[in-house]
């Protein structure tokens, strides 16, 4: 494991981009939920602490879903108290009122709900129609806001669906509006199966703006199935988006969408952003070391190109 050359990448800013980006780190939740390996609770806690020490300020800790559906995160009650003192934002997923109860009991201050832009994925993921899922989330979001929590709304299948194919832009806009109307503070636009391309990203963001959904309320969540995640991220940055989801080491996929491969690797994102002169607050060397450490616990190399390059792992 080597320390990155501080002179690389060369900083060459591009016009019209944000000066700072907030990375919403999803590795401990979205990354680990799709791993075959059951990661011990104390290793998850150490993972979160190391990510915070690397400079990440928002780290999605876990999910309060029923253990039957996501067994890899069945230890949420044990994990959250171990990391509650870490001085960063620690959002957690809550699927329903029971999940919110569990999160509130442990002192969570940020929660997220997860909706779908398509009927097929809503059925596969939540066993409900899109509108039935929204109706389920409405009281959850209302109560979370009444309790003073910040609420994020995840929206899956914004760019394509494995059962339905292309997803009409206005279909995505409709569900985004519903989530904001019920009180979500922020939306994360998910390319769950990684089929987006930059023009599609710009088109969706423009359509959302045209329906009075402001860019500051939007984050992007790209998967790298077809190698498009960084290109799509750059398109979003050019549109003014300043919140980007990423997963340390490129961990994760989606257990309910078998064609979904890993998330955008945080290290690959940071390398690009630093080269563009965009501030992230992240120490790339420490982050890379953390992903190498976690890859060792999982018993396989990291899929992140940057992690492999900086750690001299075999390509």
C-alpha positions as CSV (number, residue, x, y, z in Angstrom):
1,X,0.0,0.0,0.0
2,X,1.6,3.3,-1.1
3,X,0.7,6.9,-0.3
4,X,-0.8,8.7,-3.4
5,X,1.6,11.2,-5.0
6,X,0.3,14.5,-3.7
7,X,1.0,16.0,-7.2
8,X,-1.3,13.6,-8.9
9,X,-3.8,13.9,-10.3
10,X,-2.9,17.2,-11.8
11,X,-5.5,19.8,-10.9
12,X,-7.0,21.1,-14.1
13,X,-10.4,22.8,-13.3
14,X,-13.2,22.7,-15.8
15,X,-15.6,25.7,-16.1
16,X,-19.0,25.7,-14.7
17,X,-18.5,23.0,-12.0
18,X,-19.3,23.2,-8.3
19,X,-16.4,24.2,-6.0
20,X,-17.3,21.6,-3.4
21,X,-19.1,18.3,-3.4
22,X,-20.7,16.4,-0.5
23,X,-20.1,12.6,-0.9
24,X,-22.9,10.6,0.6
25,X,-21.0,7.4,1.5
26,X,-23.2,4.3,1.2
27,X,-20.7,1.5,1.6
28,X,-21.6,0.4,5.1
29,X,-25.3,0.1,4.1
30,X,-25.8,-0.3,0.3
31,X,-22.4,-1.8,-0.1
32,X,-22.5,-4.5,2.5
33,X,-26.2,-5.4,2.1
34,X,-25.4,-7.2,-1.1
35,X,-22.3,-9.1,0.1
36,X,-22.5,-12.8,0.4
37,X,-20.1,-12.6,3.4
38,X,-21.7,-11.8,6.7
39,X,-19.6,-9.0,8.1
40,X,-19.2,-9.0,12.0
41,X,-20.8,-6.0,13.7
42,X,-17.6,-4.8,15.1
43,X,-16.0,-4.8,11.7
44,X,-18.8,-2.7,10.3
45,X,-18.4,-0.2,13.2
46,X,-14.6,0.0,12.5
47,X,-15.4,0.5,8.8
48,X,-17.6,3.5,9.6
49,X,-15.0,4.9,11.9
50,X,-12.2,4.6,9.3
51,X,-14.4,6.2,6.7
52,X,-15.0,9.2,9.0
53,X,-11.3,9.5,9.7
54,X,-10.7,9.6,6.0
55,X,-12.9,12.8,5.9
56,X,-16.3,11.5,4.8
57,X,-19.0,13.6,6.5
58,X,-22.1,11.6,5.6
59,X,-21.9,7.8,6.1
60,X,-25.1,5.7,5.7
61,X,-24.8,3.4,8.6
62,X,-27.4,0.6,8.3
63,X,-31.0,-0.2,7.5
64,X,-33.9,-0.9,9.8
65,X,-35.6,-3.4,7.5
66,X,-36.8,-6.8,8.6
67,X,-33.8,-9.2,8.9
68,X,-35.7,-11.6,6.7
69,X,-35.3,-9.3,3.7
70,X,-31.7,-8.0,4.2
71,X,-30.0,-10.5,6.6
72,X,-26.6,-8.8,6.1
73,X,-28.0,-5.8,8.1
74,X,-29.9,-7.7,10.8
75,X,-27.5,-6.3,13.4
76,X,-28.7,-2.7,13.1
77,X,-29.7,-2.5,16.8
78,X,-26.3,-3.7,17.8
79,X,-24.3,-1.6,15.3
80,X,-25.9,1.9,15.6
81,X,-25.0,2.4,19.3
82,X,-21.4,1.5,18.5
83,X,-21.0,4.3,16.0
84,X,-23.5,6.9,17.4
85,X,-20.6,9.0,18.8
86,X,-18.8,9.2,15.4
87,X,-18.9,13.0,14.6
88,X,-20.5,12.7,11.2
89,X,-24.0,12.4,9.8
90,X,-25.2,8.8,10.0
91,X,-28.4,8.3,8.1
92,X,-30.3,5.0,8.2
93,X,-32.9,3.5,6.0
94,X,-36.4,2.9,7.4
95,X,-39.0,1.1,5.3
96,X,-42.1,1.7,7.4
97,X,-43.3,2.9,10.8
98,X,-41.8,0.0,12.6
99,X,-38.4,0.8,11.1
100,X,-38.8,4.4,12.1
101,X,-39.6,3.3,15.7
102,X,-36.4,1.3,15.8
103,X,-34.3,4.2,14.5
104,X,-35.8,6.7,16.8
105,X,-35.3,4.5,19.8
106,X,-31.6,4.5,19.1
107,X,-31.3,8.2,18.6
108,X,-31.0,8.4,14.8
109,X,-31.3,11.9,13.4
110,X,-31.4,11.2,9.7
111,X,-33.5,8.6,7.9
112,X,-34.2,7.6,4.4
113,X,-37.2,6.0,2.6
114,X,-36.8,4.1,-0.7
115,X,-39.3,4.3,-3.5
116,X,-39.4,3.1,-7.1
117,X,-40.1,4.9,-10.3
118,X,-41.4,1.7,-11.8
119,X,-44.3,-0.7,-10.9
120,X,-42.2,-3.8,-11.5
121,X,-39.4,-2.8,-9.1
122,X,-41.9,-1.5,-6.5
123,X,-43.5,-5.0,-6.6
124,X,-40.2,-6.8,-6.4
125,X,-38.7,-4.6,-3.7
126,X,-41.8,-3.6,-1.6
127,X,-44.5,-5.9,-2.8
128,X,-46.7,-2.8,-3.5
129,X,-47.6,-0.6,-6.4
130,X,-45.7,2.7,-6.7
131,X,-48.7,4.6,-5.3
132,X,-49.2,2.1,-2.5
133,X,-45.5,2.5,-1.5
134,X,-45.9,6.2,-1.5
135,X,-48.9,6.0,0.7
136,X,-46.9,3.8,3.1
137,X,-44.1,6.3,3.3
138,X,-46.3,9.4,3.8
139,X,-47.0,8.9,7.5
140,X,-43.4,7.8,8.1
141,X,-42.0,10.9,6.5
142,X,-44.5,13.1,8.3
143,X,-43.7,11.6,11.7
144,X,-39.9,11.8,11.1
145,X,-40.2,15.4,10.2
146,X,-42.3,16.1,13.3
147,X,-39.5,14.5,15.4
148,X,-37.0,16.9,13.8
149,X,-35.3,14.3,11.6
150,X,-33.8,15.0,8.2
151,X,-35.4,12.7,5.6
152,X,-33.9,11.5,2.3
153,X,-36.0,9.9,-0.4
154,X,-34.3,7.3,-2.5
155,X,-35.8,6.7,-6.0
156,X,-34.8,3.5,-7.8
157,X,-34.9,2.8,-11.5
158,X,-34.8,6.4,-12.6
159,X,-33.0,5.5,-15.9
160,X,-34.0,2.0,-16.8
161,X,-35.7,-1.1,-15.4
162,X,-34.7,-4.7,-15.9
163,X,-38.4,-5.8,-16.5
164,X,-39.8,-2.6,-18.1
165,X,-36.8,-1.3,-20.1
166,X,-36.7,2.5,-20.6
167,X,-38.4,4.6,-17.9
168,X,-40.2,7.7,-19.2
169,X,-38.7,10.9,-17.7
170,X,-42.1,12.2,-16.6
171,X,-42.8,9.0,-14.7
172,X,-39.7,9.7,-12.6
173,X,-40.7,13.4,-12.2
174,X,-44.1,12.4,-10.8
175,X,-42.7,10.2,-8.1
176,X,-40.0,12.8,-7.2
177,X,-42.7,15.4,-6.8
178,X,-44.7,13.1,-4.5
179,X,-41.6,12.4,-2.3
180,X,-40.9,16.1,-2.0
181,X,-44.5,17.0,-1.3
182,X,-44.7,14.5,1.5
183,X,-41.7,16.3,3.2
184,X,-38.4,14.7,2.0
185,X,-35.6,17.2,2.3
186,X,-33.5,15.5,-0.4
187,X,-33.9,13.0,-3.2
188,X,-31.4,10.5,-4.5
189,X,-31.9,9.7,-8.2
190,X,-30.9,6.0,-8.6
191,X,-29.5,4.4,-11.7
192,X,-30.1,1.0,-10.1
193,X,-29.0,-1.1,-13.0
194,X,-26.4,1.3,-14.4
195,X,-27.9,2.0,-17.8
196,X,-27.9,5.8,-17.7
197,X,-25.8,7.8,-20.1
198,X,-24.8,11.5,-19.7
199,X,-27.4,13.0,-22.1
200,X,-30.2,11.0,-20.2
201,X,-28.9,12.4,-16.9
202,X,-29.0,16.0,-18.2
203,X,-32.5,15.4,-19.6
204,X,-33.9,14.1,-16.4
205,X,-32.4,16.9,-14.3
206,X,-33.8,19.5,-16.7
207,X,-37.2,17.9,-16.6
208,X,-37.1,18.0,-12.8
209,X,-36.2,21.7,-12.8
210,X,-38.9,22.4,-15.3
211,X,-41.4,21.0,-12.7
212,X,-40.0,23.3,-10.0
213,X,-37.9,20.6,-8.3
214,X,-34.7,22.5,-7.4
215,X,-31.2,21.1,-8.2
216,X,-30.0,21.6,-4.5
217,X,-32.6,19.1,-3.4
218,X,-31.2,16.4,-5.7
219,X,-28.4,13.9,-5.3
220,X,-27.3,11.2,-7.8
221,X,-26.6,7.5,-7.2
222,X,-25.0,5.8,-10.1
223,X,-24.0,2.1,-10.6
224,X,-21.1,1.3,-12.9
225,X,-22.6,-1.7,-14.8
226,X,-21.6,-0.3,-18.2
227,X,-18.7,1.8,-17.0
228,X,-20.8,5.1,-17.2
229,X,-20.9,6.1,-13.5
230,X,-18.1,8.8,-13.7
231,X,-19.3,10.2,-17.0
232,X,-22.9,10.4,-15.6
233,X,-21.6,12.0,-12.4
234,X,-19.8,14.7,-14.5
235,X,-23.0,15.4,-16.4
236,X,-24.8,15.9,-13.1
237,X,-22.1,18.2,-11.8
238,X,-22.3,20.3,-15.0
239,X,-26.0,20.7,-14.1
240,X,-25.1,21.9,-10.6
241,X,-25.7,18.8,-8.5
242,X,-23.5,18.9,-5.4
243,X,-24.4,15.6,-3.7
244,X,-23.1,12.4,-5.1
245,X,-23.6,8.9,-3.6
246,X,-20.6,6.5,-3.7
247,X,-19.5,3.4,-2.0
248,X,-16.0,2.9,-0.6
249,X,-14.1,0.3,-2.7
250,X,-17.1,0.1,-5.1
251,X,-19.0,-2.3,-2.8
252,X,-22.6,-3.3,-3.4
253,X,-25.3,-3.7,-5.9
254,X,-29.0,-4.3,-5.3
255,X,-30.4,-7.6,-3.9
256,X,-33.7,-7.1,-5.8
257,X,-32.2,-6.2,-9.2
258,X,-29.9,-9.0,-10.3
259,X,-28.4,-7.0,-13.2
260,X,-27.2,-4.3,-10.8
261,X,-23.5,-4.4,-10.2
262,X,-21.4,-2.3,-7.9
263,X,-21.9,1.3,-6.9
264,X,-19.6,4.0,-8.1
265,X,-16.4,3.6,-6.1
266,X,-15.8,6.5,-3.7
267,X,-12.1,6.5,-4.6
268,X,-12.7,6.7,-8.3
269,X,-15.0,9.6,-7.7
270,X,-12.5,11.4,-5.4
271,X,-9.7,11.0,-7.9
272,X,-11.8,12.7,-10.6
273,X,-13.1,15.4,-8.4
274,X,-9.6,16.2,-7.0
275,X,-8.3,16.4,-10.6
276,X,-11.1,18.9,-11.4
277,X,-10.1,21.0,-8.4
278,X,-13.4,20.2,-6.6
279,X,-13.1,20.1,-2.8
280,X,-14.3,16.9,-1.1
281,X,-12.6,17.0,2.3
282,X,-11.5,13.4,1.7
283,X,-8.0,12.0,2.3
284,X,-7.7,9.7,-0.7
285,X,-4.8,7.7,0.9
286,X,-6.7,7.0,4.1
287,X,-9.8,6.1,2.1
288,X,-7.9,3.7,-0.1
289,X,-6.3,2.1,2.9
290,X,-9.8,1.6,4.4
291,X,-11.1,-0.1,1.3
292,X,-8.0,-2.4,1.1
293,X,-8.7,-3.3,4.8
294,X,-12.3,-4.0,4.1
295,X,-11.5,-6.0,1.0
296,X,-9.3,-8.2,3.2
297,X,-12.2,-8.8,5.5
298,X,-14.4,-9.8,2.6
299,X,-11.8,-12.0,1.1
300,X,-11.6,-10.5,-2.3
301,X,-9.9,-7.5,-4.0
302,X,-11.7,-4.2,-4.4
303,X,-13.3,-3.6,-7.8
304,X,-12.3,0.1,-7.6
305,X,-9.7,1.0,-10.3
306,X,-8.2,3.7,-8.1
307,X,-7.9,1.4,-5.1
308,X,-6.1,-1.2,-7.3
309,X,-3.8,1.4,-8.8
310,X,-2.8,3.0,-5.5
311,X,-2.5,-0.3,-3.6
312,X,-0.6,-2.0,-6.5
313,X,-3.2,-4.8,-6.6
314,X,-3.2,-6.9,-9.7
315,X,-5.4,-5.3,-12.3
